[in-house]
Amino acid sequence: MNIFSWNYFSLVVKHTVHSLRPNLRYSRGGIRISNIGVRCLSSNDYCFPKTDVAQSYMGYLNYTIDTKHNPIRVSSNKELAERMDRIPLENYRNFIIVAHIDHGKSTLSDRLLEITGVVNPHAKNSQVLDKLDVEKERGITVKAQTVSMIYHYRGEDYLLHLVDSPGHVDFRLEVSRSYASCQGAILLVDAAEGAKAQTVANFYLAYSMDLKLIPVINKIDLDTADIPRVEEQIENMFELPKDDIVHLSAKTGKNVKYLLPKIIESIPPPLNCQRDAPFRAQIVDSWYDSYLGVILLINIVDGTVQKGSKISSYRTKNKFEVKEVGIMYPDRTPFPKLVAGQVAYIIPGLKNPNDVYVGDTLYDSNFSVEPLEGFEEPKPMVFVGAFPTQGTNFKKMEESLNNLFLNDRSVTFQRATSVALGQGWRLGFLGSLHASIFKERLQKEYGEDLIITAPTVPYKIHYKDGVEQIVSNPDDFPDSLEKTKISYFSEPYVDAYMSFPKEYVGKVMQLCNANRGAQEDIQYSPTGMVFLTYSIPTAQLIDDFFGKLKGVTKGYASLDYEDAGYKPSDIYKLEILVNGEGIDALSTVLHKSEINRNAKEFVQRFKKFMRIQQFEVVMQAKANGRIVARETIHARRKDVLAKLHAADISRKKKLLARQKEGKKLLKSRGQVRIPPQAYQAFLRRQ
């Protein structure tokens, strides 16, 4: 066979056999492979059955020796492209792995890549598809990633396109976009934890898009695994037969090899694809390379595309010439051409990130085509003010933000100005974790740091004349004089779906009620799990509600949520005043029940970061036109009595009175100098 490196394969077999017989010596070329197994020609002539070889080395070498059609390494991109070009469209399988966070999606992806020969099985692969530093450090998937694999099954090659999706609810938009290019989904469930709230959410999303579902129970090697309970959950909750469930351990590789045949037999090939039609594709994702410019991940629906092809964008009307095409294997691997049914990348030669829109239709410039249905527009739930740190180049920072926005289209932004912090931006995110990840990516990938203000949600103002206005920035919140024109305020709510063991019901309900929640539904599972639904204000959700939920359930709870619209609410703007002057960067909007506690906490904490001035500084918290909290920093005073005689009482009084008048004059004329470091320290602690 000329499609793989035989020397490399022989080396892998040597290591595998060595794991069975550590004391065996080898001579050069002393490996023989037959239908029986592996024979080593040395001073001791051993023959190992092919099943022993295939199952050894921690299960990573799941290689059928008698067929030798799944190479561990290909010798060249050209040979790989030729092999892939011979695969018919009906042998394509596009699928996604979906699961609750930490249920093993990325680990399972690693094992599938090893079995199909995309990566070296002995390289201690971990999170191969997690490209971002923040993903590897946190151990979570943030960006959906795709990879192509070839698998030989029953005498035929199959092209598999795998999408590894995020598990956290903040990145649900990434998952829904990935579904559009898939015909099937692997529903992964932890054998110890069972189905969680996000497992249920992912199931219904996949079901609504008519994807073929393959239920898989992972982590069967754990001592705490309860396979019968999880099987019952899958059958009762998702109405998926027990006989269809695949049991495996992605960590050790046990039974993973049985999943690939299941994928081929269960998931249909891409539908409504025509290779002889004019080129038409949808942009699934995009990112920026400092040398190559914009790189697009596309789902090809019709036709073919290759280097030099002239294509156009339906939305922007831009025309460009393709500089490079290829597949992800697992990194960018250039190919001569791409065909309908593939999920691959192209480099259009664009330098401006704003020329690209995820969900846009690309097509052959020589033809007119019907555009493909776009993706759901992101709907931010959390807004923050973002400002450069002292000494940062504003223009360079904005360029870095634009490049990062290209890879994360769920972020919304517009320029903003703060009296305290200067020029900046107002950013919208899908959740608090999303905001945290974005800030960390900006720092690690571009070396830029931001001052982030307290997160707020979009509130709605209902005026008496029937006009409605949505406000996401506390600075735009009406003052007390304008309130005569306002009928009422409303704030966004979510339906929060929680699952946890039944012994924590009381504590979870207590937590939800303390966060202004209202119970909507509760269900008890025969397996001892409780599924609880509460209507909770979004503002409470982003205030580390998930962390508190994990705390009261000792880490056993899971959370999913969806938008539930707006409800009337008694909310106020809380301002921080320093000597009567408002500080816009520290303003926030809170419910009436939280005003007093937060006001006192804010002024006490901000006082710690303030410098002593030559005059008295008064910090106040103001809400609904009245002062609700106050702290005072006394003036720095010189000892004017140091040189006086102890008995000169009248002189002492005169000097002290003069000093007091001077401090009053300073306070009336002087301005409080608040260093930028004080804002940074306060907001970071917040």
C-alpha positions as CSV (number, residue, x, y, z in Angstrom):
1,M,0.0,0.0,0.0
2,N,1.4,3.4,-1.0
3,I,-1.0,5.6,0.9
4,F,0.8,5.4,4.3
5,S,4.3,5.2,5.8
6,W,5.0,1.5,6.2
7,N,8.1,2.3,8.3
8,Y,6.1,4.4,10.7
9,F,3.5,1.7,11.0
10,S,6.1,-0.9,11.7
11,L,7.5,1.3,14.4
12,V,4.1,1.6,16.0
13,V,3.7,-2.2,15.9
14,K,7.1,-2.6,17.5
15,H,6.0,-0.4,20.4
16,T,2.7,-2.2,20.6
17,V,4.3,-5.7,20.7
18,H,6.9,-4.4,23.2
19,S,4.0,-3.6,25.5
20,L,3.1,-7.3,25.4
21,R,6.7,-8.7,25.5
22,P,9.0,-6.0,27.1
23,N,12.1,-8.3,27.0
24,L,11.8,-9.0,23.3
25,R,14.7,-7.9,21.1
26,Y,14.2,-6.7,17.5
27,S,16.4,-6.7,14.5
28,R,16.1,-4.2,11.6
29,G,13.2,-5.1,9.4
30,G,12.2,-7.9,11.8
31,I,8.4,-7.3,11.6
32,R,6.1,-9.4,9.5
33,I,2.4,-8.7,9.3
34,S,0.0,-11.4,8.1
35,N,-3.7,-12.4,8.4
36,I,-2.8,-14.3,11.6
37,G,-1.1,-11.5,13.5
38,V,2.4,-9.9,14.0
39,R,5.5,-12.1,13.8
40,C,8.8,-10.8,15.2
41,L,11.9,-12.4,13.7
42,S,14.6,-12.4,16.4
43,S,16.4,-14.8,18.6
44,N,13.0,-15.7,20.0
45,D,10.3,-16.2,17.3
46,Y,7.0,-14.9,18.7
47,C,3.7,-14.5,16.9
48,F,1.1,-12.3,18.5
49,P,-2.6,-12.6,17.5
50,K,-3.9,-9.5,15.8
51,T,-6.5,-9.0,18.5
52,D,-3.8,-8.8,21.2
53,V,-2.0,-6.2,19.1
54,A,-5.1,-4.2,18.3
55,Q,-6.3,-4.0,21.9
56,S,-3.0,-3.3,23.6
57,Y,-1.3,0.0,24.2
58,M,-4.2,1.4,26.2
59,G,-6.6,0.7,23.3
60,Y,-5.2,3.4,21.1
61,L,-4.1,1.1,18.3
62,N,-7.5,-0.1,17.1
63,Y,-6.1,-1.1,13.7
64,T,-7.3,-4.1,11.8
65,I,-4.1,-5.7,10.6
66,D,-5.5,-8.0,8.0
67,T,-7.1,-5.1,6.0
68,K,-4.5,-2.3,6.5
69,H,-6.8,0.3,5.1
70,N,-6.7,2.9,7.9
71,P,-3.2,4.4,7.8
72,I,-1.7,5.9,10.9
73,R,0.1,8.5,8.8
74,V,-0.3,9.5,5.2
75,S,2.8,10.0,3.1
76,S,1.6,13.2,1.3
77,N,-1.3,15.6,0.9
78,K,-1.5,14.7,-2.7
79,E,-2.1,11.0,-2.0
80,L,-4.6,11.9,0.7
81,A,-6.5,14.2,-1.7
82,E,-6.6,11.5,-4.4
83,R,-8.0,9.0,-2.0
84,M,-10.6,11.4,-0.7
85,D,-11.5,12.4,-4.3
86,R,-12.5,8.8,-5.0
87,I,-15.0,8.7,-2.2
88,P,-18.6,9.1,-3.5
89,L,-21.0,11.6,-1.9
90,E,-23.1,8.8,-0.5
91,N,-20.1,7.8,1.7
92,Y,-19.9,11.2,3.4
93,R,-21.0,11.5,7.0
94,N,-21.1,14.9,8.7
95,F,-21.8,14.7,12.5
96,I,-21.3,16.6,15.7
97,I,-20.6,15.6,19.3
98,V,-22.9,17.3,21.8
99,A,-22.9,16.9,25.6
100,H,-22.9,18.7,28.9
101,I,-19.7,20.4,29.8
102,D,-17.0,18.0,31.0
103,H,-18.7,14.8,29.7
104,G,-15.8,14.0,27.4
105,K,-16.5,15.5,24.0
106,S,-12.9,16.5,23.2
107,T,-11.4,13.3,24.6
108,L,-13.7,11.2,22.4
109,S,-12.7,13.4,19.4
110,D,-9.0,12.6,20.2
111,R,-9.7,8.8,20.2
112,L,-11.6,9.0,16.9
113,L,-8.7,10.9,15.3
114,E,-6.3,8.2,16.5
115,I,-8.3,5.3,15.2
116,T,-8.7,6.9,11.8
117,G,-5.0,7.7,11.6
118,V,-5.3,11.5,11.6
119,V,-3.0,11.8,14.6
120,N,-0.2,9.7,16.1
121,P,-1.8,7.4,18.7
122,H,1.4,7.4,20.9
123,A,1.7,11.2,21.1
124,K,-0.4,11.5,24.3
125,N,-3.0,13.5,22.5
126,S,-5.2,15.8,24.6
127,Q,-7.7,18.2,23.3
128,V,-6.3,18.1,19.8
129,L,-9.3,20.1,18.4
130,D,-9.1,22.7,21.2
131,K,-6.9,25.3,19.4
132,L,-7.1,28.2,21.8
133,D,-4.8,28.5,24.8
134,V,-7.8,29.4,27.0
135,E,-9.5,26.1,26.0
136,K,-6.4,24.1,27.0
137,E,-5.9,25.9,30.3
138,R,-9.6,25.8,31.4
139,G,-10.2,22.3,29.9
140,I,-13.4,23.5,28.1
141,T,-14.3,23.9,24.5
142,V,-15.1,27.5,23.5
143,K,-15.1,27.4,19.7
144,A,-16.6,24.6,17.7
145,Q,-13.9,22.9,15.6
146,T,-14.1,20.6,12.6
147,V,-11.9,17.9,11.3
148,S,-12.0,15.4,8.4
149,M,-11.3,11.7,8.7
150,I,-11.1,8.7,6.4
151,Y,-12.4,5.4,7.7
152,H,-12.4,2.1,5.8
153,Y,-15.5,0.0,6.4
154,R,-16.6,-3.2,4.6
155,G,-14.4,-2.6,1.6
156,E,-15.2,1.1,1.1
157,D,-13.7,4.4,2.2
158,Y,-15.9,6.8,4.1
159,L,-15.2,10.5,4.6
160,L,-16.2,11.7,8.1
161,H,-16.5,15.3,9.1
162,L,-16.5,15.7,12.9
163,V,-17.5,18.8,14.7
164,D,-16.4,19.1,18.4
165,S,-18.8,21.6,20.0
166,P,-18.8,23.7,23.2
167,G,-20.7,22.3,26.2
168,H,-21.4,25.5,28.2
169,V,-24.7,27.2,27.7
170,D,-23.0,30.5,27.0
171,F,-21.7,29.1,23.7
172,R,-25.0,27.6,22.5
173,L,-24.8,29.7,19.4
174,E,-21.6,27.9,18.3
175,V,-23.5,24.6,18.7
176,S,-26.6,25.7,16.7
177,R,-24.4,27.0,13.8
178,S,-22.5,23.7,13.7
179,Y,-25.7,21.7,13.5
180,A,-26.5,23.4,10.1
181,S,-23.6,21.5,8.4
182,C,-24.4,18.1,10.0
183,Q,-26.9,15.3,9.5
184,G,-26.3,13.5,12.7
185,A,-25.2,14.0,16.3
186,I,-23.5,11.9,19.0
187,L,-25.4,12.5,22.3
188,L,-22.7,11.9,24.9
189,V,-23.7,11.2,28.5
190,D,-21.4,10.7,31.5
191,A,-21.8,7.3,33.0
192,A,-21.5,8.7,36.6
193,E,-23.3,12.0,36.3
194,G,-26.0,11.0,33.9
195,A,-28.1,13.4,31.8
196,K,-27.8,17.0,32.8
197,A,-29.8,20.1,32.0
198,Q,-27.5,21.0,29.0
199,T,-27.8,17.4,27.8
200,V,-31.5,17.9,27.5
201,A,-31.1,21.3,25.8
202,N,-28.7,19.8,23.3
203,F,-31.0,16.9,22.6
204,Y,-34.0,19.1,21.8
205,L,-31.9,21.4,19.6
206,A,-30.6,18.5,17.6
207,Y,-34.1,16.9,17.5
208,S,-35.6,20.2,16.2
209,M,-33.1,20.2,13.3
210,D,-34.0,16.6,12.4
211,L,-30.6,15.2,13.1
212,K,-30.1,11.4,13.5
213,L,-29.1,10.9,17.2
214,I,-26.6,8.2,18.4
215,P,-26.7,7.9,22.2
216,V,-23.3,7.2,23.8
217,I,-22.5,6.5,27.5
218,N,-18.9,7.7,28.2
219,K,-16.6,7.1,31.2
220,I,-17.7,3.5,31.8
221,D,-14.3,2.8,33.4
222,L,-15.2,5.0,36.4
223,D,-15.8,3.3,39.7
224,T,-18.8,5.6,40.2
225,A,-20.3,4.7,36.8
226,D,-24.0,3.7,37.1
227,I,-24.7,2.4,33.6
228,P,-28.2,1.0,34.2
229,R,-29.4,4.3,35.7
230,V,-28.1,6.3,32.8
231,E,-29.6,3.9,30.2
232,E,-32.9,4.3,31.9
233,Q,-32.5,8.1,31.7
234,I,-31.7,8.0,28.0
235,E,-34.7,5.8,27.3
236,N,-37.2,7.7,29.4
237,M,-36.1,11.2,28.7
238,F,-35.1,11.0,25.0
239,E,-37.1,8.0,23.9
240,L,-34.0,6.4,22.4
241,P,-33.8,2.6,22.6
242,K,-31.3,1.0,25.0
243,D,-30.1,-1.2,22.1
244,D,-28.9,1.8,20.2
245,I,-26.6,3.0,23.1
246,V,-22.9,2.7,22.7
247,H,-20.9,2.1,25.9
248,L,-17.3,3.3,25.8
249,S,-14.5,5.0,27.7
250,A,-12.9,7.8,25.7
251,K,-10.1,8.1,28.2
252,T,-8.8,4.5,27.7
253,G,-10.2,4.0,24.2
254,K,-12.3,1.0,25.3
255,N,-15.1,0.3,22.7
256,V,-14.5,3.5,20.8
257,K,-13.8,1.5,17.6
258,Y,-17.5,0.3,17.7
259,L,-18.7,3.9,17.4
260,L,-17.4,4.5,13.9
261,P,-19.4,1.7,12.2
262,K,-22.5,3.0,14.1
263,I,-21.9,6.4,12.6
264,I,-21.7,5.1,9.1
265,E,-24.8,2.8,9.4
266,S,-27.0,5.4,11.3
267,I,-26.2,8.8,9.9
268,P,-27.4,9.7,6.4
269,P,-25.1,11.4,3.8
270,P,-25.5,15.1,3.1
271,L,-28.8,15.9,1.5
272,N,-29.6,18.1,-1.5
273,C,-25.9,18.4,-2.6
274,Q,-25.1,18.6,-6.3
275,R,-21.5,18.4,-7.5
276,D,-22.4,19.3,-11.1
277,A,-24.2,22.5,-10.1
278,P,-22.5,26.0,-9.8
279,F,-20.5,26.5,-6.6
280,R,-22.6,27.5,-3.5
281,A,-21.5,27.4,0.1
282,Q,-22.3,28.8,3.5
283,I,-19.8,30.4,5.9
284,V,-19.8,28.4,9.1
285,D,-16.9,30.1,10.9
286,S,-14.1,32.6,10.3
287,W,-10.8,33.6,11.9
288,Y,-7.9,35.9,11.2
289,D,-4.3,35.1,10.4
290,S,-1.7,37.9,10.5
291,Y,0.0,36.6,7.3
292,L,-2.9,35.1,5.3
293,G,-5.7,37.4,6.4
294,V,-9.2,36.1,6.8
295,I,-9.8,32.3,6.7
296,L,-13.2,30.9,6.2
297,L,-14.7,27.6,7.2
298,I,-17.4,26.7,4.8
299,N,-20.1,24.1,4.2
300,I,-20.1,23.3,0.5
301,V,-23.7,22.7,-0.7
302,D,-23.2,22.7,-4.5
303,G,-20.4,22.5,-7.0
304,T,-16.6,22.6,-6.6
305,V,-14.1,25.3,-5.6
306,Q,-10.3,25.4,-6.1
307,K,-7.4,27.8,-6.0
308,G,-8.1,30.7,-8.5
309,S,-11.9,30.3,-8.4
310,K,-13.8,33.6,-8.7
311,I,-16.4,33.7,-6.0
312,S,-18.8,36.3,-4.6
313,S,-20.5,37.1,-1.2
314,Y,-24.2,37.4,-1.4
315,R,-24.5,39.8,1.6
316,T,-21.6,42.1,1.1
317,K,-21.5,41.8,-2.8
318,N,-17.7,41.5,-2.5
319,K,-15.9,39.5,-5.3
320,F,-12.6,37.8,-4.7
321,E,-10.2,35.1,-6.0
322,V,-9.6,32.1,-3.8
323,K,-5.9,31.9,-2.8
324,E,-6.0,28.4,-1.1
325,V,-8.5,25.6,-0.3
326,G,-8.1,22.6,2.0
327,I,-9.5,20.5,4.8
328,M,-8.8,20.4,8.5
329,Y,-6.7,17.3,9.2
330,P,-6.6,18.3,12.0
331,D,-4.8,21.5,11.1
332,R,-5.1,23.3,7.7
333,T,-4.1,20.8,4.9
334,P,-4.1,22.3,1.4
335,F,-6.0,20.4,-1.3
336,P,-6.3,20.9,-5.1
337,K,-10.1,21.3,-4.9
338,L,-13.1,20.9,-2.7
339,V,-16.4,19.4,-3.6
340,A,-20.1,19.5,-2.5
341,G,-20.7,17.8,0.9
342,Q,-17.4,18.8,2.4
343,V,-16.8,21.0,5.4
344,A,-13.5,22.7,4.7
345,Y,-11.6,26.0,4.6
346,I,-10.8,28.6,1.9
347,I,-8.5,31.6,2.0
348,P,-10.2,34.4,0.1
349,G,-7.3,36.9,0.4
350,L,-9.3,39.4,2.5
351,K,-7.6,41.6,5.0
352,N,-10.6,43.5,6.5
353,P,-12.5,41.3,9.0
354,N,-15.7,43.4,8.4
355,D,-16.0,42.0,4.9
356,V,-17.1,38.7,6.2
357,Y,-20.4,37.6,7.9
358,V,-20.9,34.1,9.4
359,G,-24.0,32.5,7.7
360,D,-23.4,34.4,4.4
361,T,-23.7,32.6,1.1
362,L,-20.7,32.3,-1.2
363,Y,-21.2,31.5,-4.9
364,D,-19.6,31.3,-8.3
365,S,-19.3,34.8,-9.6
366,N,-20.4,33.7,-13.1
367,F,-23.8,32.5,-11.9
368,S,-26.8,33.8,-10.0
369,V,-27.9,31.5,-7.1
370,E,-30.5,31.4,-4.4
371,P,-29.0,32.3,-1.0
372,L,-28.9,29.7,1.7
373,E,-30.8,30.3,4.9
374,G,-28.7,32.2,7.4
375,F,-28.0,31.6,11.1
376,E,-29.8,33.0,14.1
377,E,-28.5,36.4,15.0
378,P,-26.8,36.6,18.4
379,K,-28.9,38.1,21.2
380,P,-26.6,39.5,23.9
381,M,-27.7,39.0,27.5
382,V,-24.8,40.7,29.3
383,F,-23.3,44.2,28.5
384,V,-20.1,45.6,29.9
385,G,-18.1,48.8,29.3
386,A,-14.6,48.0,28.1
387,F,-11.8,50.6,28.3
388,P,-8.1,50.5,27.5
389,T,-5.7,50.5,30.4
390,Q,-3.4,53.5,30.9
391,G,-0.8,53.8,28.2
392,T,-2.6,51.5,25.7
393,N,-2.7,52.5,22.0
394,F,-6.4,52.9,21.3
395,K,-6.2,52.3,17.6
396,K,-4.1,49.2,18.0
397,M,-6.5,47.9,20.6
398,E,-9.5,48.5,18.3
399,E,-7.7,46.5,15.5
400,S,-7.1,43.6,17.9
401,L,-10.8,43.7,18.9
402,N,-11.9,43.6,15.3
403,N,-9.7,40.6,14.6
404,L,-11.1,38.8,17.6
405,F,-14.7,39.7,16.6
406,L,-14.1,37.9,13.3
407,N,-13.7,34.7,15.3
408,D,-16.5,35.4,17.7
409,R,-19.5,36.9,15.9
410,S,-21.7,36.5,18.9
411,V,-20.1,39.6,20.4
412,T,-21.8,43.0,19.7
413,F,-19.9,46.2,20.1
414,Q,-20.1,50.0,19.7
415,R,-17.9,52.9,20.7
416,A,-18.6,54.5,24.1
417,T,-17.1,57.3,26.1
418,S,-16.6,57.6,29.9
419,V,-15.7,60.8,31.8
420,A,-13.7,58.7,34.2
421,L,-12.1,56.2,31.8
422,G,-12.0,57.9,28.5
423,Q,-12.8,56.3,25.1
424,G,-13.8,52.7,25.0
425,W,-16.5,50.3,23.8
426,R,-19.8,48.9,24.9
427,L,-19.7,45.1,24.4
428,G,-22.5,42.6,24.5
429,F,-22.0,38.9,25.4
430,L,-24.2,35.8,25.6
431,G,-23.3,35.3,29.3
432,S,-20.8,36.1,32.0
433,L,-18.4,33.2,31.1
434,H,-18.5,34.4,27.5
435,A,-17.3,37.8,28.6
436,S,-14.6,36.3,30.8
437,I,-13.3,34.1,28.0
438,F,-13.3,37.0,25.5
439,K,-11.2,39.2,27.8
440,E,-8.8,36.3,28.4
441,R,-8.4,35.6,24.7
442,L,-7.7,39.3,24.0
443,Q,-5.0,39.2,26.6
444,K,-3.4,35.9,25.5
445,E,-3.7,36.2,21.7
446,Y,-3.1,39.9,21.2
447,G,-1.4,41.0,24.4
448,E,-4.1,43.6,25.1
449,D,-5.8,44.2,28.5
450,L,-9.1,45.9,29.2
451,I,-10.8,47.5,32.2
452,I,-14.2,45.9,32.3
453,T,-17.1,47.6,34.1
454,A,-19.8,45.8,36.1
455,P,-22.0,43.7,33.8
456,T,-25.6,44.9,33.2
457,V,-28.5,43.5,31.3
458,P,-30.8,45.3,28.8
459,Y,-33.7,47.0,30.6
460,K,-36.8,48.2,29.0
461,I,-38.4,51.6,29.8
462,H,-42.1,52.0,29.1
463,Y,-43.2,55.7,28.7
464,K,-46.7,57.0,29.3
465,D,-47.1,57.9,25.6
466,G,-46.6,54.2,24.6
467,V,-43.0,54.5,23.5
468,E,-40.6,51.7,24.6
469,Q,-36.8,52.1,24.9
470,I,-34.2,49.4,25.7
471,V,-31.3,50.6,27.8
472,S,-28.1,48.5,28.3
473,N,-25.8,51.3,29.6
474,P,-26.5,52.7,33.1
475,D,-25.4,56.2,31.9
476,D,-28.5,56.2,29.6
477,F,-30.8,55.4,32.4
478,P,-33.3,58.3,33.0
479,D,-32.7,60.6,36.1
480,S,-35.3,61.4,38.7
481,L,-36.6,64.4,36.7
482,E,-37.5,62.3,33.6
483,K,-39.3,59.7,35.7
484,T,-42.5,61.7,35.5
485,K,-42.8,60.7,31.9
486,I,-42.3,57.0,32.6
487,S,-45.1,54.5,33.2
488,Y,-42.9,51.6,34.5
489,F,-39.7,49.6,34.0
490,S,-39.2,46.0,33.0
491,E,-36.2,43.6,33.1
492,P,-35.3,40.5,31.2
493,Y,-36.0,37.0,32.7
494,V,-34.9,33.5,31.8
495,D,-36.4,30.1,32.3
496,A,-33.6,28.3,34.3
497,Y,-33.6,24.5,34.0
498,M,-31.7,22.8,36.8
499,S,-31.0,19.2,37.5
500,F,-29.5,17.8,40.7
501,P,-29.8,14.9,43.2
502,K,-33.1,15.1,45.2
503,E,-31.4,15.6,48.6
504,Y,-30.6,19.2,47.5
505,V,-34.1,20.3,46.6
506,G,-34.6,22.5,49.7
507,K,-31.3,24.3,49.4
508,V,-31.7,24.9,45.6
509,M,-35.3,26.3,46.1
510,Q,-34.0,28.6,48.9
511,L,-31.2,29.9,46.5
512,C,-33.7,30.5,43.7
513,N,-36.1,32.3,46.0
514,A,-33.3,34.5,47.3
515,N,-32.5,35.5,43.8
516,R,-36.1,36.7,43.1
517,G,-37.0,33.5,41.3
518,A,-40.5,32.0,40.8
519,Q,-41.0,28.2,40.6
520,E,-42.6,27.0,37.3
521,D,-42.1,23.2,37.3
522,I,-40.5,20.3,39.2
523,Q,-40.1,16.7,38.2
524,Y,-38.7,13.8,40.1
525,S,-36.8,11.1,38.1
526,P,-37.0,7.4,39.1
527,T,-33.2,7.6,39.1
528,G,-33.1,10.0,42.0
529,M,-32.6,13.2,40.0
530,V,-34.7,16.3,40.2
531,F,-35.5,18.6,37.2
532,L,-36.5,22.0,38.5
533,T,-37.6,25.0,36.4
534,Y,-37.5,28.6,37.8
535,S,-38.2,31.9,36.3
536,I,-35.2,34.1,37.3
537,P,-34.2,37.7,36.4
538,T,-31.3,37.7,34.0
539,A,-29.4,40.1,36.3
540,Q,-29.5,37.5,39.0
541,L,-28.3,34.8,36.7
542,I,-25.2,36.6,35.6
543,D,-24.3,37.4,39.3
544,D,-22.5,34.0,39.6
545,F,-25.8,32.1,40.1
546,F,-24.3,29.0,38.6
547,G,-21.4,29.1,41.0
548,K,-23.8,29.5,43.9
549,L,-25.9,26.6,42.6
550,K,-22.8,24.4,42.4
551,G,-21.9,25.4,46.0
552,V,-25.2,24.4,47.5
553,T,-25.3,21.1,45.6
554,K,-21.6,20.3,46.2
555,G,-20.9,20.4,42.5
556,Y,-23.7,18.0,41.4
557,A,-26.0,20.5,39.8
558,S,-26.2,21.5,36.1
559,L,-27.9,24.5,34.6
560,D,-29.4,25.5,31.3
561,Y,-31.6,28.5,30.4
562,E,-33.5,30.2,27.7
563,D,-34.9,33.7,27.2
564,A,-38.3,34.3,28.8
565,G,-38.9,37.9,27.8
566,Y,-39.5,41.0,30.0
567,K,-41.4,41.4,33.2
568,P,-42.3,44.6,35.1
569,S,-39.7,45.4,37.8
570,D,-38.9,47.9,40.5
571,I,-35.4,48.9,39.4
572,Y,-33.2,52.0,40.1
573,K,-29.9,53.4,38.9
574,L,-27.3,53.4,41.7
575,E,-24.7,56.2,41.3
576,I,-21.4,56.7,43.1
577,L,-20.7,60.3,44.0
578,V,-17.3,61.7,45.0
579,N,-17.8,65.2,46.6
580,G,-21.0,65.5,44.7
581,E,-19.7,64.5,41.3
582,G,-21.0,61.3,39.7
583,I,-18.6,58.7,38.4
584,D,-20.1,57.2,35.3
585,A,-17.9,54.1,35.2
586,L,-19.2,52.9,38.6
587,S,-22.9,53.3,38.0
588,T,-25.1,50.3,37.8
589,V,-28.8,49.3,37.7
590,L,-30.3,47.2,40.6
591,H,-33.6,46.0,41.9
592,K,-35.0,47.9,44.8
593,S,-34.4,45.0,47.2
594,E,-30.7,45.1,46.5
595,I,-30.0,48.9,46.7
596,N,-29.1,49.4,50.3
597,R,-26.8,46.3,50.6
598,N,-24.9,47.0,47.4
599,A,-24.7,50.8,48.0
600,K,-23.0,50.3,51.4
601,E,-20.7,47.7,50.0
602,F,-19.7,49.8,47.0
603,V,-18.7,53.0,48.9
604,Q,-16.8,51.0,51.6
605,R,-14.9,49.1,48.9
606,F,-14.1,52.1,46.8
607,K,-12.8,54.0,49.8
608,K,-10.0,51.4,50.1
609,F,-8.6,52.4,46.7
610,M,-8.8,56.2,47.2
611,R,-5.8,58.3,48.2
612,I,-6.0,60.8,51.1
613,Q,-6.4,64.4,49.8
614,Q,-5.5,67.8,51.2
615,F,-9.2,68.2,51.9
616,E,-12.1,66.0,53.0
617,V,-13.5,63.6,50.4
618,V,-17.1,62.4,50.8
619,M,-18.2,59.3,48.9
620,Q,-21.9,58.7,48.5
621,A,-24.2,56.2,46.9
622,K,-27.4,57.7,45.3
623,A,-30.5,55.9,44.2
624,N,-34.0,57.3,43.3
625,G,-32.9,60.8,44.1
626,R,-31.7,60.1,47.7
627,I,-28.4,59.2,49.4
628,V,-28.5,55.7,50.7
629,A,-24.9,55.2,51.8
630,R,-21.9,57.4,52.7
631,E,-18.2,57.1,53.6
632,T,-15.7,59.9,54.4
633,I,-12.0,60.2,53.9
634,H,-10.6,62.8,56.3
635,A,-8.2,65.4,55.0
636,R,-4.4,65.1,55.4
637,R,-3.6,67.6,58.1
638,K,-0.3,69.3,58.9
639,D,0.6,69.6,62.6
640,V,0.4,73.5,62.8
641,L,0.9,73.3,66.6
642,A,4.2,71.6,66.5
643,K,6.3,74.8,67.2
644,L,4.0,76.5,69.7
645,H,4.6,76.7,73.4
646,A,2.3,74.4,75.3
647,A,0.6,77.3,77.3
648,D,-0.3,79.5,74.3
649,I,-4.0,78.4,74.1
650,S,-5.3,81.4,72.1
651,R,-2.6,81.1,69.5
652,K,-3.5,77.3,69.1
653,K,-7.1,78.1,68.5
654,K,-6.3,80.8,66.0
655,L,-4.1,78.5,63.9
656,L,-6.5,75.6,64.0
657,A,-9.4,77.8,62.9
658,R,-7.3,79.2,60.1
659,Q,-6.4,75.6,59.0
660,K,-10.1,74.7,59.1
661,E,-11.0,77.6,56.8
662,G,-8.2,76.6,54.4
663,K,-9.5,73.1,54.2
664,K,-13.0,74.4,53.5
665,L,-11.7,76.6,50.7
666,L,-9.7,73.7,49.2
667,K,-12.8,71.5,49.3
668,S,-14.9,74.1,47.5
669,R,-12.3,74.8,44.8
670,G,-10.3,71.6,44.5
671,Q,-11.0,68.5,42.4
672,V,-10.6,65.0,43.7
673,R,-7.9,63.2,41.8
674,I,-8.8,59.6,41.3
675,P,-6.0,57.6,39.7
676,P,-6.9,55.1,36.9
677,Q,-5.5,52.4,39.1
678,A,-8.3,53.0,41.6
679,Y,-10.9,52.3,39.0
680,Q,-9.1,49.2,37.7
681,A,-8.6,47.8,41.2
682,F,-12.3,48.4,42.2
683,L,-13.8,47.0,39.0
684,R,-11.5,43.9,39.0
685,R,-12.5,43.1,42.6
686,Q,-16.1,43.6,41.6
